[in-house]
Amino acid sequence: MRIPPAVTRFAFRQALVLKKQAPHILFGAGMVGVVGSTVLACKATLKLGDTLDAFETDVAKAKAISKLEGDERYSAQTRRQVLPYAYARGTANIIKLYGPAVIVGVISVAALTGSHVVLSRRNVSLTAAYAALMKAYDEYRDRVRDELGTDKELDVHRGITRQQITGDDGKTTEIATYAPGKSTMYSRIFDEFCPNWQKNNEMNRMYLEGMERHFNDLLIVRGHVFLNEIYDALGFDRSQAGQWVGWVIGPNGKDNYIDFGIYEAANTRFVNGWERSIILDFNVDGIIWKLI
């Protein structure tokens, strides 16, 4: 009988989904098991008193038998073995009492450990893949920079187009235009949607320069800064990349300083006081876990 392709696809898709959710399933099962193990241990403890009483009674009888000499009912071998047997049986009863709790506890710890191992391996793989992607991207930028020049490459990298506009007086002025859809993945716009933005260009510039100095001091003192830390301070939403990339001090760092990109060419109008908002583009070094 030939199995329809739709059925096989569904089965393999569900298997893939289970594999994807394996860490969550293992973690949930482990937590349930920990609770179950605790409940079983509590129930066993309630019965422990009777078990210990029976244990003590058996040991007392065994000691009495072991001291009987000349009693024809018990051989010398029996008198030697009766006490160890009483201890062994009592110990076995206690183990049997707590056995289910211990087994469930061990399985729960194994499930939690398995969840941790799977997530750790995935994080290592993702970090390696992201690092390889960044390396390839940096090499690509180097080739573009060699071909077009540093200034032109930065314009392409940041999504900036330049136009020559002729005014009424006949003078030609170059205007840099920023295209939000073509910006880098790390850039953000500091505008009225940010909680610390002010309706005063000078206040915004002083605030951003102060925050830039603050994080550079933090970089010197601590040795590393994550991009999401700066996003939090400036009022931007966190990003997935921001929890991995940032800056480090040392031979693996690119610049050994943090630059918000305040004085880039695209921000000429902001720097000159003609605009109150600004495009911030951060010179991240790369994935911190790979740089330390």
Order of alpha helices (4+ residues) and beta strands (2+ residues): alpha-alpha-alpha-alpha-beta-beta-beta-alpha-beta-alpha-beta-alpha-beta-beta-alpha
